[in-house]
């Protein structure tokens, strides 16, 4: 059976917040019973955008990650709910019943992703519904958030589990926080830009005051002896990405024909700019 899936390409997100705004527009002050009661004006972000900045000036980068209920195949919220207040539809969407869930604040606490909010006035746990009321109407083929995304960061699709397994392998899709063990139906692409770190720097041919275009850069994890090799761009800058935070001591060596090589050692805790290498003949 084909089920709902959402693919979030982290590299395409520009933090415009169109997804958040469209969600708020659809659900604020609008009851969509029996799918969901109205979202309050303040305090809830059924679709949020997380933000991280990596590295230091002038070689830092920023990353934004669109984030909502993961519509897990093994939802912790469903296990915590009483009287069938949370259900998993055949199409994969997880729904919190706005009548049965009244007063069940434990549903909020059960979500490891912190994607469920408590409506104090209505005494209801609330979250993203994947705009199930629109999909069920037959007039919409996707939720408001993915429809509003101008960069293609959010892609909604119906696919079988085997089709998604093939797509995951082909495109390098990942779960956000797989350690939670809830088997989300939301997949992330280029997630390393949010969860991992980089080593960056610059190289100058000091005697010529020129950028060392094409200089060889070798990064070595001193403990494991794992090696990464890159080349400086035409500005003399380099970046080696997809490194694990707090992964120990590293050595970076830069080489350029006719110039003496230089090596620097450092401990990698988070993304770092190791500075400028001034090479001399």
N, C-alpha and C positions, 0 to 999 in steps of 0.2 A: 504493500500500500504506500502511496506517496504521502509524505508528511511535510509539515512546514519546516523550513530551515531559514536561518538568517546568516549571511556571511558578511563580516565586518573587515574591510581592508583598512588597516591602521594607517598605511602609507598614504591613503587618499583623503583621510579626514583632515579638514582645515579648521576645525573648531568653530564653524559658522553657527552651530546650534540650531539649524533649521529643523533637525530631528526633534529636539526638545520642544521647540516652539509649535511644531505641527501636532505633536502629542498633546501638549497643553491645550491647543486650540480645539482638538477633537474631544477631549475628556473633561476640561474644566466646565463646571456648571451644567454638564450634560449627563443625564442618566442613560445608560445603554443596557437596561435590564433585559434578560436576567444575566447578562455578561458582567456588567460592572455598574456600580453607583458612581455618581459624579466625583471627579477629582477636585479637591479643594484648590483655591486660587494660589495659596502659598504653602510652602513646606514639603511639597512632594515633587519628585522628578522621576516619573515612570521611565523616561528616557533621559539619561544624563550623558555628559561628555567629560571624561577624566583627562587630565593634562599632566605631562611630565616634561621637564627640560633636562637635557643630557649634555654634560661637558661644560667647558668654560669658553668665554669670549677669546678669540673671534671664531672658534671652531665648534660652537655648541649647536645643537639642533633641538627642536621641539616636537612633541608627539601628542596627538589627541586620540582618544579611544571612546567611541560611542558605546554606551553601556545600559543594559536594562535587564529585565527578567530573562533568564536563560532557557525557560520552558524545558526544564530538565526531564529526561526520561525516568530518572529516579529522584523525584523532587522531595527534598527534605521538608518542605512546607506541607506537602500532602501527608507525610508520616506524622507530623505534629498536629494536624487538624483533627477535630472531632466532628462526628455526625456527617461525614462526607462533605465538609465545608470546602475542601479543595479537590478538584477532579482533574484528570488527565484525559483530554479528548482523543478520539481515534486519530485525528490529524496532527496530534503532538502538542497542541496548545494547552497550557495549564491555566485553569480558571479558578479564581476564588469566588465562591458564591456570595453575593452581597447580602443575602438574607441569612443563610446558615452560619456564616463566619462572624456574625455580630458578636462582639465581646471576646473574640479569640485572639488575644494579643500574642499568644505563644507562636502563632503562625509567622509573625514578623521576626521574632527572635530565632526561628528555626532556619531562616535562609542564610547560608554561608556567604552569599554574594551581597547581602544587605540591600537587596533590590525590592524589598517589600516595605511599605510605609504604613504607619498607623494614623488613621483619620480619627482624631480625638473627638470631634463633634459627632460623627456618625458611629463611632466605636467599631470601626471596620479596618481590617488589614486590606491594603490595596496595592496594585502593581500593574505593569504592562499586560495587556490582554492580547497582544499581537493584532489589535484592531479586529478581533474575531467577529464583531457585529458587522463590520464592513465586508469582510470576506464571506460571511454567511449570506449577506444580501445578494451576492452574485454581481454586484455593480463595481466592486473593487477587486483587483487581482493581487494587491499587496497592501501592507499597512501604510498609514500616513507618513511614518518616519522615513521609510525607504523611498516612497514616492517623492518626498520633499528634498531628499539628499541631492545636491547639485553636482557632486564630484564622483558619484558612483561608489562611495565608501560602503554604503549599505545595499546589499543585494538580497532580496527575498525570493525564495523558490520552493516549489513542491518537488520532492525527490524521495525515492525509496532509500532505505538504509544502505543497500548495496551501491546505489548510485552515489550517495554521499561518501561512502568509503572510497570509491574510485576517485571522486573529486578531491577528497582530503589528501590522498596520496599524490595526485597529479599537481595540486596547487600548494601543497605544504600548509594546509589548514590545521589549526590547533584549537584546543579548548583554552579558555582563560581560567586559570587555577584548576588544572586537571586533578590536583591533589584532593579536591573536595569530593570527587567520586560520584558526581550527580548526573553525569552523561548529558550535558547540555545539547540543545538543538540550535545553539548559536555558535558559529565558528569564526575564528579570527585568522586573518592573513597578515603577514609581516608583523606578527606580534612581538618579535625581537626588539622592535623600535621602542616598545613600551617596557618590556621586562628585562632586557639585557643591556649591555653597555659597550662603549667603544673606546679605542685609544686613538687620539688624533695628534697631529703636530705639523710643523712646517720645516722646510729645508731650504737654505740659501747658500749659493756659491759666494763665499764671503769676499773673495778677491775681486769678483766681477759685479758684486751687488745684484745678482740675478737669481731668479727662482730656479731650483734644481729640478726642472721638468724631467720626469722619468726616473728619478733616483729610486734605488731599490730599498725597500723597508722590510726588515725581518723582525717579527715579534715572537718571542719565545717565552713560554711558561717555564720558569726555572725548575720547578718541582717535577712536572710531568714531561718536560722537554717537547711538548707540542709546539708546532711552529706554524705561523701565518706569514705569508709574503704578499706585499702590495707594492704599488709604485706611486710616487708623488705625481700630482696632476700638473698642468701648466702653470699653476700658481705656486707650485712647490709644496702644496698641502697634501696630507695623507690621512686616511681614516681606516681603521680596521675594526669591524663591527661584529656583532653576535658573540660577545664575550660574556661569561658569567660574572656577575658582581661578586665581590669578596672572594676572588679565586686565586689569591696569593701573589707571589712575587713574579715580576716579568722583567725581561730585558728587551729593549728595542734598539736595533742597529740600523744605521742608514749608510748607504754606499753610493758613490758616484764615480764614474771613470776619471782617473787623474787626480782624485782627491782622497785624503785620509778618511777612513771610516770612523764613525763615532757611535758609542753605545751608552745608553742610560738605563738604569735599573729603577724600579718603582714597585710599590704594592698597589694592586688594582682593587679598589673598593667600589667605585662607581665610575662612570664615564669620565675621562680625563684628557686634558690637553697637556701633553708633555713639553710643550714649548717649541722654540725654534732651534734647529741645528745649524750652526754656521760652519760650513765645511771649508777647509783650507787645502791647497795642493800639498 
